[in-house]
Amino acid sequence: MLNLIEANRSKRLRLWIFLAGFLLNEGLLFLQSLFGWLGYGVLPLYNEGFLTASVLLLIGILGLSPHALKR
């Protein structure tokens, strides 16, 4: 029973990591468009933010893949 609970916590954490990467990615896209529309230029640390979002998405996807295959 404890292994099942631990696996659910693990899956939930990986899902939150994926969701954080997704929301960061979409937020950066929205803010960059808004900055361009308002004429402010490029959002500071735009590329670094996308790198962070990509790494979070990759960790989330790779973490959730084994659970999806075992199901």
N, CA, C, O and CB atoms as a CASP TS submission, in Angstrom:
PFRMAT TS
TARGET T0000
AUTHOR 0000-0000-0000
METHOD Language model
MODEL 1
PARENT N/A
ATOM      1  N   MET     1       0.812  -1.191   0.000  1.00  0.00           N
ATOM      2  CA  MET     1       0.000   0.000   0.000  1.00  0.00           C
ATOM      3  C   MET     1       0.860   1.262   0.000  1.00  0.00           C
ATOM      4  O   MET     1       0.534   2.234  -0.682  1.00  0.00           O
ATOM      5  CB  MET     1      -0.926  -0.006   1.194  1.00  0.00           C
ATOM      6  N   LEU     2       1.949   1.254   0.756  1.00  0.00           N
ATOM      7  CA  LEU     2       2.802   2.433   0.810  1.00  0.00           C
ATOM      8  C   LEU     2       3.473   2.713  -0.536  1.00  0.00           C
ATOM      9  O   LEU     2       3.683   3.874  -0.886  1.00  0.00           O
ATOM     10  CB  LEU     2       3.858   2.262   1.889  1.00  0.00           C
ATOM     11  N   ASN     3       3.804   1.690  -1.280  1.00  0.00           N
ATOM     12  CA  ASN     3       4.422   1.907  -2.593  1.00  0.00           C
ATOM     13  C   ASN     3       3.447   2.588  -3.550  1.00  0.00           C
ATOM     14  O   ASN     3       3.852   3.406  -4.377  1.00  0.00           O
ATOM     15  CB  ASN     3       4.899   0.572  -3.191  1.00  0.00           C
ATOM     16  N   LEU     4       2.176   2.254  -3.438  1.00  0.00           N
ATOM     17  CA  LEU     4       1.160   2.870  -4.295  1.00  0.00           C
ATOM     18  C   LEU     4       1.026   4.364  -3.963  1.00  0.00           C
ATOM     19  O   LEU     4       0.939   5.199  -4.864  1.00  0.00           O
ATOM     20  CB  LEU     4      -0.210   2.149  -4.125  1.00  0.00           C
ATOM     21  N   ILE     5       1.010   4.688  -2.680  1.00  0.00           N
ATOM     22  CA  ILE     5       0.909   6.088  -2.271  1.00  0.00           C
ATOM     23  C   ILE     5       2.145   6.860  -2.733  1.00  0.00           C
ATOM     24  O   ILE     5       2.035   7.981  -3.229  1.00  0.00           O
ATOM     25  CB  ILE     5       0.744   6.199  -0.736  1.00  0.00           C
ATOM     26  N   GLU     6       3.304   6.260  -2.569  1.00  0.00           N
ATOM     27  CA  GLU     6       4.553   6.910  -2.975  1.00  0.00           C
ATOM     28  C   GLU     6       4.584   7.134  -4.488  1.00  0.00           C
ATOM     29  O   GLU     6       5.051   8.174  -4.952  1.00  0.00           O
ATOM     30  CB  GLU     6       5.766   6.066  -2.539  1.00  0.00           C
ATOM     31  N   ALA     7       4.090   6.165  -5.252  1.00  0.00           N
ATOM     32  CA  ALA     7       4.050   6.317  -6.710  1.00  0.00           C
ATOM     33  C   ALA     7       3.103   7.442  -7.101  1.00  0.00           C
ATOM     34  O   ALA     7       3.392   8.188  -8.036  1.00  0.00           O
ATOM     35  CB  ALA     7       3.618   5.001  -7.383  1.00  0.00           C
ATOM     36  N   ASN     8       1.985   7.577  -6.408  1.00  0.00           N
ATOM     37  CA  ASN     8       1.048   8.648  -6.720  1.00  0.00           C
ATOM     38  C   ASN     8       1.654  10.016  -6.423  1.00  0.00           C
ATOM     39  O   ASN     8       1.459  10.962  -7.186  1.00  0.00           O
ATOM     40  CB  ASN     8      -0.247   8.465  -5.934  1.00  0.00           C
ATOM     41  N   ARG     9       2.385  10.125  -5.322  1.00  0.00           N
ATOM     42  CA  ARG     9       3.062  11.388  -5.010  1.00  0.00           C
ATOM     43  C   ARG     9       4.115  11.701  -6.065  1.00  0.00           C
ATOM     44  O   ARG     9       4.283  12.852  -6.467  1.00  0.00           O
ATOM     45  CB  ARG     9       3.711  11.328  -3.613  1.00  0.00           C
ATOM     46  N   SER    10       4.808  10.681  -6.499  1.00  0.00           N
ATOM     47  CA  SER    10       5.844  10.860  -7.517  1.00  0.00           C
ATOM     48  C   SER    10       5.237  11.327  -8.835  1.00  0.00           C
ATOM     49  O   SER    10       5.751  12.241  -9.479  1.00  0.00           O
ATOM     50  CB  SER    10       6.621   9.556  -7.728  1.00  0.00           C
ATOM     51  N   LYS    11       4.144  10.693  -9.225  1.00  0.00           N
ATOM     52  CA  LYS    11       3.474  11.101 -10.462  1.00  0.00           C
ATOM     53  C   LYS    11       2.941  12.522 -10.358  1.00  0.00           C
ATOM     54  O   LYS    11       3.019  13.298 -11.310  1.00  0.00           O
ATOM     55  CB  LYS    11       2.333  10.140 -10.794  1.00  0.00           C
ATOM     56  N   ARG    12       2.404  12.849  -9.202  1.00  0.00           N
ATOM     57  CA  ARG    12       1.856  14.192  -9.003  1.00  0.00           C
ATOM     58  C   ARG    12       2.952  15.243  -9.101  1.00  0.00           C
ATOM     59  O   ARG    12       2.738  16.304  -9.687  1.00  0.00           O
ATOM     60  CB  ARG    12       1.151  14.291  -7.644  1.00  0.00           C
ATOM     61  N   LEU    13       4.122  14.964  -8.535  1.00  0.00           N
ATOM     62  CA  LEU    13       5.243  15.892  -8.620  1.00  0.00           C
ATOM     63  C   LEU    13       5.685  16.084 -10.065  1.00  0.00           C
ATOM     64  O   LEU    13       5.926  17.211 -10.497  1.00  0.00           O
ATOM     65  CB  LEU    13       6.413  15.394  -7.772  1.00  0.00           C
ATOM     66  N   ARG    14       5.791  15.005 -10.803  1.00  0.00           N
ATOM     67  CA  ARG    14       6.202  15.101 -12.215  1.00  0.00           C
ATOM     68  C   ARG    14       5.165  15.846 -13.045  1.00  0.00           C
ATOM     69  O   ARG    14       5.515  16.589 -13.962  1.00  0.00           O
ATOM     70  CB  ARG    14       6.429  13.702 -12.804  1.00  0.00           C
ATOM     71  N   LEU    15       3.908  15.649 -12.727  1.00  0.00           N
ATOM     72  CA  LEU    15       2.856  16.383 -13.428  1.00  0.00           C
ATOM     73  C   LEU    15       2.941  17.875 -13.124  1.00  0.00           C
ATOM     74  O   LEU    15       2.749  18.697 -14.020  1.00  0.00           O
ATOM     75  CB  LEU    15       1.473  15.842 -13.039  1.00  0.00           C
ATOM     76  N   TRP    16       3.227  18.238 -11.869  1.00  0.00           N
ATOM     77  CA  TRP    16       3.390  19.645 -11.498  1.00  0.00           C
ATOM     78  C   TRP    16       4.597  20.260 -12.191  1.00  0.00           C
ATOM     79  O   TRP    16       4.552  21.423 -12.591  1.00  0.00           O
ATOM     80  CB  TRP    16       3.530  19.785  -9.981  1.00  0.00           C
ATOM     81  N   ILE    17       5.683  19.491 -12.339  1.00  0.00           N
ATOM     82  CA  ILE    17       6.866  19.988 -13.048  1.00  0.00           C
ATOM     83  C   ILE    17       6.515  20.264 -14.507  1.00  0.00           C
ATOM     84  O   ILE    17       6.887  21.300 -15.056  1.00  0.00           O
ATOM     85  CB  ILE    17       8.036  18.970 -12.954  1.00  0.00           C
ATOM     86  N   PHE    18       5.798  19.334 -15.129  1.00  0.00           N
ATOM     87  CA  PHE    18       5.379  19.533 -16.513  1.00  0.00           C
ATOM     88  C   PHE    18       4.473  20.754 -16.637  1.00  0.00           C
ATOM     89  O   PHE    18       4.637  21.564 -17.548  1.00  0.00           O
ATOM     90  CB  PHE    18       4.661  18.286 -17.041  1.00  0.00           C
ATOM     91  N   LEU    19       3.520  20.883 -15.723  1.00  0.00           N
ATOM     92  CA  LEU    19       2.592  22.007 -15.751  1.00  0.00           C
ATOM     93  C   LEU    19       3.320  23.337 -15.552  1.00  0.00           C
ATOM     94  O   LEU    19       2.978  24.330 -16.193  1.00  0.00           O
ATOM     95  CB  LEU    19       1.519  21.832 -14.680  1.00  0.00           C
ATOM     96  N   ALA    20       4.308  23.363 -14.678  1.00  0.00           N
ATOM     97  CA  ALA    20       5.092  24.587 -14.463  1.00  0.00           C
ATOM     98  C   ALA    20       5.833  24.980 -15.735  1.00  0.00           C
ATOM     99  O   ALA    20       5.878  26.157 -16.090  1.00  0.00           O
ATOM    100  CB  ALA    20       6.092  24.397 -13.304  1.00  0.00           C
ATOM    101  N   GLY    21       6.416  23.998 -16.422  1.00  0.00           N
ATOM    102  CA  GLY    21       7.097  24.283 -17.683  1.00  0.00           C
ATOM    103  C   GLY    21       6.152  24.791 -18.750  1.00  0.00           C
ATOM    104  O   GLY    21       6.486  25.709 -19.498  1.00  0.00           O
ATOM    105  N   PHE    22       4.975  24.199 -18.821  1.00  0.00           N
ATOM    106  CA  PHE    22       3.974  24.623 -19.798  1.00  0.00           C
ATOM    107  C   PHE    22       3.513  26.052 -19.530  1.00  0.00           C
ATOM    108  O   PHE    22       3.447  26.874 -20.444  1.00  0.00           O
ATOM    109  CB  PHE    22       2.776  23.673 -19.779  1.00  0.00           C
ATOM    110  N   LEU    23       3.195  26.338 -18.274  1.00  0.00           N
ATOM    111  CA  LEU    23       2.721  27.682 -17.936  1.00  0.00           C
ATOM    112  C   LEU    23       3.806  28.734 -18.118  1.00  0.00           C
ATOM    113  O   LEU    23       3.519  29.852 -18.546  1.00  0.00           O
ATOM    114  CB  LEU    23       2.215  27.714 -16.506  1.00  0.00           C
ATOM    115  N   LEU    24       5.048  28.389 -17.798  1.00  0.00           N
ATOM    116  CA  LEU    24       6.156  29.319 -18.022  1.00  0.00           C
ATOM    117  C   LEU    24       6.333  29.597 -19.508  1.00  0.00           C
ATOM    118  O   LEU    24       6.548  30.742 -19.906  1.00  0.00           O
ATOM    119  CB  LEU    24       7.460  28.760 -17.430  1.00  0.00           C
ATOM    120  N   ASN    25       6.243  28.570 -20.318  1.00  0.00           N
ATOM    121  CA  ASN    25       6.366  28.717 -21.766  1.00  0.00           C
ATOM    122  C   ASN    25       5.270  29.629 -22.321  1.00  0.00           C
ATOM    123  O   ASN    25       5.550  30.560 -23.075  1.00  0.00           O
ATOM    124  CB  ASN    25       6.307  27.342 -22.448  1.00  0.00           C
ATOM    125  N   GLU    26       4.047  29.359 -21.949  1.00  0.00           N
ATOM    126  CA  GLU    26       2.926  30.161 -22.447  1.00  0.00           C
ATOM    127  C   GLU    26       2.977  31.590 -21.907  1.00  0.00           C
ATOM    128  O   GLU    26       2.651  32.535 -22.625  1.00  0.00           O
ATOM    129  CB  GLU    26       1.594  29.506 -22.065  1.00  0.00           C
ATOM    130  N   GLY    27       3.379  31.751 -20.658  1.00  0.00           N
ATOM    131  CA  GLY    27       3.511  33.081 -20.083  1.00  0.00           C
ATOM    132  C   GLY    27       4.560  33.913 -20.793  1.00  0.00           C
ATOM    133  O   GLY    27       4.358  35.101 -21.043  1.00  0.00           O
ATOM    134  N   LEU    28       5.690  33.281 -21.118  1.00  0.00           N
ATOM    135  CA  LEU    28       6.740  33.993 -21.851  1.00  0.00           C
ATOM    136  C   LEU    28       6.277  34.399 -23.246  1.00  0.00           C
ATOM    137  O   LEU    28       6.556  35.509 -23.698  1.00  0.00           O
ATOM    138  CB  LEU    28       7.992  33.126 -21.954  1.00  0.00           C
ATOM    139  N   LEU    29       5.576  33.510 -23.921  1.00  0.00           N
ATOM    140  CA  LEU    29       5.058  33.851 -25.246  1.00  0.00           C
ATOM    141  C   LEU    29       4.084  35.028 -25.173  1.00  0.00           C
ATOM    142  O   LEU    29       4.131  35.935 -26.004  1.00  0.00           O
ATOM    143  CB  LEU    29       4.365  32.634 -25.876  1.00  0.00           C
ATOM    144  N   PHE    30       3.209  35.005 -24.179  1.00  0.00           N
ATOM    145  CA  PHE    30       2.243  36.083 -24.022  1.00  0.00           C
ATOM    146  C   PHE    30       2.942  37.402 -23.702  1.00  0.00           C
ATOM    147  O   PHE    30       2.640  38.431 -24.306  1.00  0.00           O
ATOM    148  CB  PHE    30       1.236  35.738 -22.923  1.00  0.00           C
ATOM    149  N   LEU    31       3.878  37.370 -22.748  1.00  0.00           N
ATOM    150  CA  LEU    31       4.558  38.603 -22.353  1.00  0.00           C
ATOM    151  C   LEU    31       5.409  39.179 -23.480  1.00  0.00           C
ATOM    152  O   LEU    31       5.468  40.397 -23.647  1.00  0.00           O
ATOM    153  CB  LEU    31       5.426  38.348 -21.135  1.00  0.00           C
ATOM    154  N   GLN    32       6.070  38.317 -24.258  1.00  0.00           N
ATOM    155  CA  GLN    32       6.872  38.814 -25.370  1.00  0.00           C
ATOM    156  C   GLN    32       5.984  39.479 -26.412  1.00  0.00           C
ATOM    157  O   GLN    32       6.338  40.518 -26.968  1.00  0.00           O
ATOM    158  CB  GLN    32       7.680  37.675 -26.007  1.00  0.00           C
ATOM    159  N   SER    33       4.842  38.882 -26.671  1.00  0.00           N
ATOM    160  CA  SER    33       3.905  39.499 -27.620  1.00  0.00           C
ATOM    161  C   SER    33       3.390  40.836 -27.087  1.00  0.00           C
ATOM    162  O   SER    33       3.265  41.805 -27.834  1.00  0.00           O
ATOM    163  CB  SER    33       2.720  38.551 -27.903  1.00  0.00           C
ATOM    164  N   LEU    34       3.097  40.875 -25.806  1.00  0.00           N
ATOM    165  CA  LEU    34       2.624  42.110 -25.193  1.00  0.00           C
ATOM    166  C   LEU    34       3.704  43.191 -25.231  1.00  0.00           C
ATOM    167  O   LEU    34       3.414  44.348 -25.533  1.00  0.00           O
ATOM    168  CB  LEU    34       2.183  41.852 -23.749  1.00  0.00           C
ATOM    169  N   PHE    35       4.943  42.819 -24.926  1.00  0.00           N
ATOM    170  CA  PHE    35       6.048  43.784 -24.983  1.00  0.00           C
ATOM    171  C   PHE    35       6.221  44.322 -26.401  1.00  0.00           C
ATOM    172  O   PHE    35       6.425  45.522 -26.588  1.00  0.00           O
ATOM    173  CB  PHE    35       7.362  43.133 -24.498  1.00  0.00           C
ATOM    174  N   GLY    36       6.140  43.446 -27.396  1.00  0.00           N
ATOM    175  CA  GLY    36       6.261  43.879 -28.784  1.00  0.00           C
ATOM    176  C   GLY    36       5.119  44.786 -29.197  1.00  0.00           C
ATOM    177  O   GLY    36       5.332  45.769 -29.906  1.00  0.00           O
ATOM    178  N   TRP    37       3.920  44.468 -28.767  1.00  0.00           N
ATOM    179  CA  TRP    37       2.745  45.254 -29.115  1.00  0.00           C
ATOM    180  C   TRP    37       2.797  46.639 -28.484  1.00  0.00           C
ATOM    181  O   TRP    37       2.381  47.625 -29.092  1.00  0.00           O
ATOM    182  CB  TRP    37       1.478  44.530 -28.682  1.00  0.00           C
ATOM    183  N   LEU    38       3.315  46.703 -27.249  1.00  0.00           N
ATOM    184  CA  LEU    38       3.421  47.990 -26.559  1.00  0.00           C
ATOM    185  C   LEU    38       4.672  48.775 -26.955  1.00  0.00           C
ATOM    186  O   LEU    38       4.836  49.929 -26.560  1.00  0.00           O
ATOM    187  CB  LEU    38       3.417  47.769 -25.063  1.00  0.00           C
ATOM    188  N   GLY    39       5.548  48.147 -27.734  1.00  0.00           N
ATOM    189  CA  GLY    39       6.744  48.826 -28.216  1.00  0.00           C
ATOM    190  C   GLY    39       7.899  48.857 -27.231  1.00  0.00           C
ATOM    191  O   GLY    39       8.775  49.715 -27.337  1.00  0.00           O
ATOM    192  N   TYR    40       7.916  47.936 -26.274  1.00  0.00           N
ATOM    193  CA  TYR    40       8.992  47.896 -25.288  1.00  0.00           C
ATOM    194  C   TYR    40      10.221  47.134 -25.755  1.00  0.00           C
ATOM    195  O   TYR    40      11.264  47.198 -25.103  1.00  0.00           O
ATOM    196  CB  TYR    40       8.490  47.286 -24.027  1.00  0.00           C
ATOM    197  N   GLY    41      10.129  46.431 -26.843  1.00  0.00           N
ATOM    198  CA  GLY    41      11.267  45.655 -27.335  1.00  0.00           C
ATOM    199  C   GLY    41      11.211  44.221 -26.836  1.00  0.00           C
ATOM    200  O   GLY    41      10.142  43.624 -26.706  1.00  0.00           O
ATOM    201  N   VAL    42      12.390  43.690 -26.562  1.00  0.00           N
ATOM    202  CA  VAL    42      12.503  42.282 -26.183  1.00  0.00           C
ATOM    203  C   VAL    42      12.387  42.135 -24.666  1.00  0.00           C
ATOM    204  O   VAL    42      12.927  42.946 -23.913  1.00  0.00           O
ATOM    205  CB  VAL    42      13.841  41.688 -26.684  1.00  0.00           C
ATOM    206  N   LEU    43      11.695  41.119 -24.238  1.00  0.00           N
ATOM    207  CA  LEU    43      11.552  40.791 -22.827  1.00  0.00           C
ATOM    208  C   LEU    43      12.921  40.388 -22.269  1.00  0.00           C
ATOM    209  O   LEU    43      13.607  39.568 -22.879  1.00  0.00           O
ATOM    210  CB  LEU    43      10.505  39.651 -22.622  1.00  0.00           C
ATOM    211  N   PRO    44      13.331  40.943 -21.128  1.00  0.00           N
ATOM    212  CA  PRO    44      14.629  40.551 -20.551  1.00  0.00           C
ATOM    213  C   PRO    44      14.632  39.067 -20.164  1.00  0.00           C
ATOM    214  O   PRO    44      13.638  38.543 -19.660  1.00  0.00           O
ATOM    215  CB  PRO    44      14.954  41.422 -19.310  1.00  0.00           C
ATOM    216  N   LEU    45      15.750  38.411 -20.406  1.00  0.00           N
ATOM    217  CA  LEU    45      15.959  36.991 -20.095  1.00  0.00           C
ATOM    218  C   LEU    45      14.941  36.082 -20.796  1.00  0.00           C
ATOM    219  O   LEU    45      14.527  35.056 -20.255  1.00  0.00           O
ATOM    220  CB  LEU    45      15.884  36.776 -18.587  1.00  0.00           C
ATOM    221  N   TYR    46      14.558  36.474 -21.986  1.00  0.00           N
ATOM    222  CA  TYR    46      13.556  35.730 -22.759  1.00  0.00           C
ATOM    223  C   TYR    46      14.070  34.340 -23.134  1.00  0.00           C
ATOM    224  O   TYR    46      13.382  33.343 -22.912  1.00  0.00           O
ATOM    225  CB  TYR    46      13.172  36.508 -24.030  1.00  0.00           C
ATOM    226  N   ASN    47      15.270  34.270 -23.698  1.00  0.00           N
ATOM    227  CA  ASN    47      15.833  32.987 -24.128  1.00  0.00           C
ATOM    228  C   ASN    47      16.127  32.077 -22.942  1.00  0.00           C
ATOM    229  O   ASN    47      15.916  30.867 -23.020  1.00  0.00           O
ATOM    230  CB  ASN    47      17.108  33.212 -24.935  1.00  0.00           C
ATOM    231  N   GLU    48      16.609  32.648 -21.851  1.00  0.00           N
ATOM    232  CA  GLU    48      16.893  31.846 -20.670  1.00  0.00           C
ATOM    233  C   GLU    48      15.603  31.291 -20.067  1.00  0.00           C
ATOM    234  O   GLU    48      15.580  30.177 -19.542  1.00  0.00           O
ATOM    235  CB  GLU    48      17.652  32.679 -19.630  1.00  0.00           C
ATOM    236  N   GLY    49      14.550  32.065 -20.147  1.00  0.00           N
ATOM    237  CA  GLY    49      13.251  31.591 -19.676  1.00  0.00           C
ATOM    238  C   GLY    49      12.737  30.424 -20.501  1.00  0.00           C
ATOM    239  O   GLY    49      12.175  29.473 -19.959  1.00  0.00           O
ATOM    240  N   PHE    50      12.932  30.497 -21.822  1.00  0.00           N
ATOM    241  CA  PHE    50      12.526  29.383 -22.671  1.00  0.00           C
ATOM    242  C   PHE    50      13.373  28.149 -22.421  1.00  0.00           C
ATOM    243  O   PHE    50      12.870  27.028 -22.486  1.00  0.00           O
ATOM    244  CB  PHE    50      12.610  29.777 -24.130  1.00  0.00           C
ATOM    245  N   LEU    51      14.649  28.340 -22.136  1.00  0.00           N
ATOM    246  CA  LEU    51      15.501  27.205 -21.800  1.00  0.00           C
ATOM    247  C   LEU    51      14.999  26.538 -20.525  1.00  0.00           C
ATOM    248  O   LEU    51      14.913  25.312 -20.453  1.00  0.00           O
ATOM    249  CB  LEU    51      16.969  27.653 -21.635  1.00  0.00           C
ATOM    250  N   THR    52      14.672  27.338 -19.527  1.00  0.00           N
ATOM    251  CA  THR    52      14.157  26.799 -18.270  1.00  0.00           C
ATOM    252  C   THR    52      12.837  26.063 -18.494  1.00  0.00           C
ATOM    253  O   THR    52      12.637  24.969 -17.967  1.00  0.00           O
ATOM    254  CB  THR    52      13.970  27.923 -17.241  1.00  0.00           C
ATOM    255  N   ALA    53      11.946  26.659 -19.267  1.00  0.00           N
ATOM    256  CA  ALA    53      10.662  26.022 -19.554  1.00  0.00           C
ATOM    257  C   ALA    53      10.861  24.709 -20.306  1.00  0.00           C
ATOM    258  O   ALA    53      10.173  23.726 -20.030  1.00  0.00           O
ATOM    259  CB  ALA    53       9.766  26.966 -20.367  1.00  0.00           C
ATOM    260  N   SER    54      11.792  24.687 -21.248  1.00  0.00           N
ATOM    261  CA  SER    54      12.050  23.467 -22.015  1.00  0.00           C
ATOM    262  C   SER    54      12.604  22.359 -21.134  1.00  0.00           C
ATOM    263  O   SER    54      12.228  21.196 -21.281  1.00  0.00           O
ATOM    264  CB  SER    54      13.021  23.754 -23.154  1.00  0.00           C
ATOM    265  N   VAL    55      13.487  22.714 -20.227  1.00  0.00           N
ATOM    266  CA  VAL    55      14.052  21.709 -19.326  1.00  0.00           C
ATOM    267  C   VAL    55      12.965  21.163 -18.399  1.00  0.00           C
ATOM    268  O   VAL    55      12.911  19.958 -18.153  1.00  0.00           O
ATOM    269  CB  VAL    55      15.217  22.310 -18.498  1.00  0.00           C
ATOM    270  N   LEU    56      12.104  22.036 -17.887  1.00  0.00           N
ATOM    271  CA  LEU    56      11.003  21.571 -17.032  1.00  0.00           C
ATOM    272  C   LEU    56      10.052  20.655 -17.801  1.00  0.00           C
ATOM    273  O   LEU    56       9.619  19.627 -17.279  1.00  0.00           O
ATOM    274  CB  LEU    56      10.228  22.771 -16.461  1.00  0.00           C
ATOM    275  N   LEU    57       9.732  21.021 -19.021  1.00  0.00           N
ATOM    276  CA  LEU    57       8.860  20.177 -19.840  1.00  0.00           C
ATOM    277  C   LEU    57       9.509  18.822 -20.111  1.00  0.00           C
ATOM    278  O   LEU    57       8.843  17.789 -20.048  1.00  0.00           O
ATOM    279  CB  LEU    57       8.527  20.876 -21.166  1.00  0.00           C
ATOM    280  N   LEU    58      10.796  18.825 -20.410  1.00  0.00           N
ATOM    281  CA  LEU    58      11.504  17.574 -20.686  1.00  0.00           C
ATOM    282  C   LEU    58      11.528  16.677 -19.456  1.00  0.00           C
ATOM    283  O   LEU    58      11.275  15.476 -19.556  1.00  0.00           O
ATOM    284  CB  LEU    58      12.932  17.859 -21.155  1.00  0.00           C
ATOM    285  N   ILE    59      11.832  17.254 -18.300  1.00  0.00           N
ATOM    286  CA  ILE    59      11.849  16.466 -17.065  1.00  0.00           C
ATOM    287  C   ILE    59      10.465  15.898 -16.773  1.00  0.00           C
ATOM    288  O   ILE    59      10.336  14.737 -16.384  1.00  0.00           O
ATOM    289  CB  ILE    59      12.332  17.324 -15.880  1.00  0.00           C
ATOM    290  N   GLY    60       9.440  16.708 -16.959  1.00  0.00           N
ATOM    291  CA  GLY    60       8.082  16.237 -16.718  1.00  0.00           C
ATOM    292  C   GLY    60       7.674  15.125 -17.664  1.00  0.00           C
ATOM    293  O   GLY    60       7.073  14.138 -17.239  1.00  0.00           O
ATOM    294  N   ILE    61       7.992  15.271 -18.939  1.00  0.00           N
ATOM    295  CA  ILE    61       7.621  14.259 -19.930  1.00  0.00           C
ATOM    296  C   ILE    61       8.384  12.963 -19.691  1.00  0.00           C
ATOM    297  O   ILE    61       7.793  11.884 -19.701  1.00  0.00           O
ATOM    298  CB  ILE    61       7.887  14.774 -21.353  1.00  0.00           C
ATOM    299  N   LEU    62       9.695  13.065 -19.477  1.00  0.00           N
ATOM    300  CA  LEU    62      10.482  11.861 -19.235  1.00  0.00           C
ATOM    301  C   LEU    62      10.091  11.199 -17.919  1.00  0.00           C
ATOM    302  O   LEU    62      10.143   9.975 -17.798  1.00  0.00           O
ATOM    303  CB  LEU    62      11.970  12.194 -19.231  1.00  0.00           C
ATOM    304  N   GLY    63       9.703  11.995 -16.943  1.00  0.00           N
ATOM    305  CA  GLY    63       9.275  11.424 -15.676  1.00  0.00           C
ATOM    306  C   GLY    63       7.935  10.733 -15.760  1.00  0.00           C
ATOM    307  O   GLY    63       7.705   9.742 -15.067  1.00  0.00           O
ATOM    308  N   LEU    64       7.044  11.238 -16.598  1.00  0.00           N
ATOM    309  CA  LEU    64       5.716  10.642 -16.727  1.00  0.00           C
ATOM    310  C   LEU    64       5.686   9.478 -17.718  1.00  0.00           C
ATOM    311  O   LEU    64       4.781   8.646 -17.650  1.00  0.00           O
ATOM    312  CB  LEU    64       4.721  11.697 -17.154  1.00  0.00           C
ATOM    313  N   SER    65       6.642   9.400 -18.627  1.00  0.00           N
ATOM    314  CA  SER    65       6.651   8.352 -19.654  1.00  0.00           C
ATOM    315  C   SER    65       6.668   6.938 -19.085  1.00  0.00           C
ATOM    316  O   SER    65       5.875   6.108 -19.529  1.00  0.00           O
ATOM    317  CB  SER    65       7.842   8.536 -20.549  1.00  0.00           C
ATOM    318  N   PRO    66       7.541   6.621 -18.116  1.00  0.00           N
ATOM    319  CA  PRO    66       7.536   5.257 -17.594  1.00  0.00           C
ATOM    320  C   PRO    66       6.205   4.879 -16.942  1.00  0.00           C
ATOM    321  O   PRO    66       5.781   3.726 -17.026  1.00  0.00           O
ATOM    322  CB  PRO    66       8.657   5.090 -16.592  1.00  0.00           C
ATOM    323  N   HIS    67       5.547   5.836 -16.296  1.00  0.00           N
ATOM    324  CA  HIS    67       4.264   5.546 -15.663  1.00  0.00           C
ATOM    325  C   HIS    67       3.191   5.289 -16.710  1.00  0.00           C
ATOM    326  O   HIS    67       2.316   4.446 -16.509  1.00  0.00           O
ATOM    327  CB  HIS    67       3.843   6.699 -14.748  1.00  0.00           C
ATOM    328  N   ALA    68       3.249   5.996 -17.810  1.00  0.00           N
ATOM    329  CA  ALA    68       2.258   5.779 -18.865  1.00  0.00           C
ATOM    330  C   ALA    68       2.479   4.428 -19.543  1.00  0.00           C
ATOM    331  O   ALA    68       1.514   3.768 -19.927  1.00  0.00           O
ATOM    332  CB  ALA    68       2.319   6.915 -19.906  1.00  0.00           C
ATOM    333  N   LEU    69       3.742   4.007 -19.697  1.00  0.00           N
ATOM    334  CA  LEU    69       4.035   2.734 -20.338  1.00  0.00           C
ATOM    335  C   LEU    69       3.671   1.560 -19.438  1.00  0.00           C
ATOM    336  O   LEU    69       3.247   0.515 -19.932  1.00  0.00           O
ATOM    337  CB  LEU    69       5.505   2.664 -20.719  1.00  0.00           C
ATOM    338  N   LYS    70       3.829   1.712 -18.132  1.00  0.00           N
ATOM    339  CA  LYS    70       3.497   0.625 -17.195  1.00  0.00           C
ATOM    340  C   LYS    70       2.008   0.433 -17.065  1.00  0.00           C
ATOM    341  O   LYS    70       1.547  -0.664 -16.748  1.00  0.00           O
ATOM    342  CB  LYS    70       4.093   0.898 -15.827  1.00  0.00           C
ATOM    343  N   ARG    71       1.264   1.463 -17.299  1.00  0.00           N
ATOM    344  CA  ARG    71      -0.188   1.401 -17.165  1.00  0.00           C
ATOM    345  C   ARG    71      -0.724   0.514 -18.224  1.00  0.00           C
ATOM    346  O   ARG    71      -1.935   0.312 -18.306  1.00  0.00           O
ATOM    347  CB  ARG    71      -0.831   2.783 -17.248  1.00  0.00           C
TER
END
